[in-house]
Amino acid sequence: MINPTKKDQIYAETHEAIAAFQFDESVVAVFPDMIQRSVPGYQTILTGIGELTREYAQDYSNLYDLGCSLGAASLTMRRSLKAKNSQIIAVDNSEAMIERAKEYIQAYHSKVPIAFKKADICDIRIENASVVVINFTLQFIDPKQRDALINKVYRGLKPGGILIVSEKLHFDNKAVQDAIEHMHLQFKRANGYSELEISQKRSSLENVLITETDQQHLNRFQQAGFINSSIWFQAYNFASFLAIKQR
Ligand code: GEK
């Protein structure tokens, strides 16, 4: 059973060689602690996902949580859901994550079904959707595949449906990039990560987590067909976007 308070110490000791970051058993076991201590505003974003779901989920529709990890966004969506006869589809391509997510979610009872699927989010069908959440997962997708994924989401959304995308960002302006990155470093230090942990984690994420600017994201939403999109929340270099499909 998952222990949501188990501390992330994956990079606390010196690693001889830093392997590319993977969502394997070792990460799954500490995931709630890792994401809380690394992503400023994570909890507020989950609360916002709940609020937006309450407003925008439609009866007889699908709600998607793409890159669900342990299902935190699915849970918050389910708690806030007012729409009738809708279901949540939670997708992740890490076997370890999906298996733990299933166990984890069993602890919470609800009549709203959550269907867990182990799949690449670039390969699945999106249909009859009213809410699609991609919470800190687009950044792990090959940049060449990102346009196709967002286009697919747009096509699969019902009129009036929404897409929520949360991402780590970078900034074109070097002075701004340095200042905000420094604030994020301070956030991690304040949350107990050592210099060794921070630098080893950074190496392991290189070429795995590929950030874009806010404008790149907004342009992609527009090109996919979303007329209405904006950042609705930002903490340092972590932001969440809302895109609404016209009715
Ligand atoms: C949360 N949304 O707690 N297809 C499916 N899943 C993928 C893919 C892919 N191509 N690439 C990566 N993943 C969650 C947090 S974590 C964010 C999401 C982070 C999955 C990967 O296995 C992992 O579970 C998740 O995306 C990213 O609200 O760790 O920073």
Residues whose N, C-alpha, C, O or C-beta is under 5 A from the ligand:
A	BS01	GEK	F23 G67 C68 S69 A72 A73 V91 D92 N93 S94 M97 A119 D120 I121 N135 F136 T137 F140
